[in-house]
Amino acid sequence: GSNATSGYPNNGESVSGGAILNDGGTVVLTDCNAISNRAVGGAGYVGYSPDPGSAGGTALGGAVYSRAGNLYVTNCSFIANGCTGGNGGTGSLNGPPGGDGIGGAIGMAGGSITVQGTVFTSNTIIGGAAGNPGSLTAGQAGSGCGGALWTSNANVVVQSSAFAGNLAFGAGLSGTGPAAGIAGSGLGGAVFVTNGSLRCVACSFTANTAGAGHRVLGGGLGMA
């Protein structure tokens, strides 16, 4: 995504779908390979007093992102795809937040997805770094949600599929003391579902990892 060129409310650009963006339609993927696709959020604006700077952009769906609609995935491989949230800019007072990384291989908001006989390997989510403060507190570091698959308000069925070595990491903190900010969370090394439903049948989950960003003295904790 494009970096912000002015301060709040002009944040770094959010991006969706490193390879495919489905905006309410029906997408059928059969015998496909999605390898090394990426979605990268734009960085926030570096502000100068009295400009507050701006937040990093969100990155959604390293290979595929679907806004509602229907997604059917059969006998596919998703390998080494990923999302990286944009870094927060620099604020004249508080530091702007870093962007979240959401859905390393597939992200879906609304609609339905059916996955059969598919492999998700080494897909990675990383949150964007917290923005630097001018004189008060650093921002919230970006979180990583769903190393392979993230869905929100969607109906999800996954059958006979394998998830191995996928990663979801929140961004860490660089400052110290009471102005250090809050570390990003890592949620769902393989799969993260918020609202909606998930049904998994005959699936395997091996060596997936969710990790919160490192906390420094005086900084707030992320979750994992």
N, C-alpha and C positions, 0 to 999 in steps of 0.2 A: 504494500500500500504506500501511497505518497506521504511524505513527511509533512507535518503542519507548517505553514509559512506565516502564521500569526497566532496570537494567544487565544485563550479561552473566549468563546466556546468552540473554537476551531481546533479540534483534536486531530491526532494522526489518523490517517484513513484506515477504516476497517476493511478487511478483505474476506471473501467467501469463495471457497472451491478452487484449490490449486489446479485441478484439471477439469472438473465438471461442476457447473452451477445449475441446479434445477429450481426454477422459480414457479412452483405449483403444478408442474406437469407430471408425466409418468416416465421414468427412466428404467430401462431394462439392461442390465450388464450380465453377460453370459460368457464364460471362458475368457475373461479379460485379465490383464496384468496392469496394475497401477504401481509404478515404481519411482521413488525419489521425487514425488511432487510435493510442492510446499506452498503454504499461505503465510505471508509475513505482514504483520500490521505495521503501519507507518509510525514513525517516531513523533512524539509530542514536540511542541514549540519551546525553544529555549527563550524564556522571557527575561526582560530587564525591567527594573523598577520604573513605573508601577505595574507593568504587565505581569499577570499571574502565570504565564506559560500555559501549557495544555497537556492533556493525557495522551498516552500511546494508544494506537488503534488495536482493536480486537482482530484475531485471525481465526477463521472458522473453516474446518474441513480441509485438511491438507491435500486430499485427492478429490473428494466429492462433498459438496454441501447442498442440502435440499431444504428449501423453504416450502413446507407443506407438500402436497402432491404425494406420489407413490414412488418407491424405489425398490427394485427387485435385483438382487445380487446372487448369482449362481456360479459355482465353480470358478471363482476368481481368486487372485492373489493381490494383497496390498502389502507392499514391502518398502520400508524406509521412507514413508511419507511423513509429513510433519507440519506443525503450526508453531509460529513464534509470535507472541504478542509484541507490539511496538513499545519501545522504551518511553517512559514519561519524560516530559521536558523539564526545564528548570523554572521554578516559580520565584517571584520576587519575595513572597512570604512562605507559604506552604509549597511543598513539592507536589506536582501532579502525579496521578497514579500511572503505573504501567498497564498495558493492555493484556487481556487474557488470551491464552491459546486454547482452542476448543475443538476437539475431534481430530486426532492425528491423521486418521485415514478417512473417516466419514463423520460428518456432522449433520444433524437433522432437527429442524424445529417444526413440529406439527406433522400431520400426515401419517404415513405408515411405511415401514421398511421390513422386507423379508430377506434374510441372508441364509443361503444353503451351500454347504460344501466349500466354504471359503476360508482362506488362510490370511491372518493378520500378523505380520512379523516385523519387529523393529521399527514400529511407528512411534513418533515422539512428539510430545507437547511441551512447550516451555513458555512460561509467562514472561512479560516484558519487565525490565528493571524499573524500580520506583524512581520518580523524578527527584532531582536534588532541590532542597529548600533554599530560599534566600536567607531567611532569618528565623523561621519557626520550625516546622516539622516536615520531614521527608514524606513522600506519598506512600500509598499502598502498592506494594509490588504485585505484578500480575500473577494470576493463578494458571495452572495447567489442568484441564478437565477432559478426561477420556483419551487415554493414549492412543487407542485404536478407534473407538466408537463413542460418540456423544449424541444423546437425543434429549429433546425437551418437548413435552406434550405430544409425544408420538407413540404409536403402537408398534412394538418391535418384536419380531420373531427371528431367532437365530437357531439354525439346526446344523448339526454335523460339521461344525466349524472349529478352527483352532486359533487361539490367541497366544502368541509367544514373544517374550522379550520386548513388549511395548512399554513405554515410559510416559509418565505425566509428572512434570516438575514445576513447582512454583519458583518464582525468581527470589533470590536472596537479597540481603541488605548490604550496603557498603559503608554506611555511616555508623557512628556509635552515639551513646547517650540518649537523652530524652527526645532528641530530634531525629532518631534513627528510622522511624516509620514502622510499617508492618510487613512482615515477610509474606510472600505469596504461598498459596495452598496448592498441593498436588492431590487431585481427587480422581480416583478411578484409573489405575495404571493401564487396564485393558478397556473397561467400559464404564461410562458414567451416564446414568439415566436420572433425569429430574422430571417428576410427574409422568403422565403417560403409563405405559406398561411394558414389561420385558418378559419374554418367554424364551428360555434357552433349553434345547434338547440335544443330548449327545455331543456336547461341546467340550473342549479342553482348554485350560488356562495354565500356562507354564511360564514362570520367571518374568511376570509382569511387575512393574514397580511404580508406586506413587510416592513422591517425596516433596515435603514442604521446603521452601527456600530457607537457607541458613539465617538464623536469627543472630543479631549482635547484641551486646550489652545495651540495655535500655530500649531495644526494639520489641515490637509485638510479634507474637507467634503466628505462623501459618498452620494450616491443618493438613493432615495426610491420613 
